Amino acid sequence: MHEVNHAKFEKEFGGKVFFVYSTKSSERKKTIYNTEVIKQIRNEIIRLKD
């Protein structure tokens, strides 16, 4: 479903698209479920800066 839009974004801006999923940990707070994406995002930011 998102494949075409992600490819278009990558072509236009040169960066990858990431999904951050969260779960509700309390009434007012959410927790990132897929924490490995944080490292991937950091690596992508570094790659784009170079």
SVG drawing of the C-alpha trace seen along z (x, -y; Angstrom):
<svg xmlns="http://www.w3.org/2000/svg" viewBox="-6 -17 36 20">
<polyline fill="none" stroke="black" stroke-width="0.4" points="0.0,0.0 2.8,-2.5 5.4,-1.1 4.7,-3.6 4.6,-6.6 7.8,-5.6 9.7,-5.1 8.5,-8.5 9.6,-10.1 13.0,-8.4 13.5,-9.5 12.5,-13.1 14.2,-13.7 16.9,-10.9 15.9,-9.6 14.2,-6.5 10.7,-6.3 10.3,-4.8 7.3,-3.7 7.3,-4.3 4.7,-2.2 3.7,-3.0 1.7,-1.3 -0.2,-2.9 1.7,-2.4 -0.6,-4.6 -3.4,-7.0 -1.2,-9.8 1.9,-8.1 2.8,-6.0 5.9,-3.8 7.7,-3.1 7.0,0.5 9.7,1.0 12.6,-0.7 15.1,0.7 13.8,-2.0 15.4,-4.7 18.9,-3.4 17.9,-3.1 16.6,-6.7 19.8,-8.0 21.9,-6.1 19.8,-7.6 20.3,-11.1 24.1,-10.6 24.0,-9.2 22.0,-12.2 24.4,-14.7 27.4,-13.2"/>
</svg>
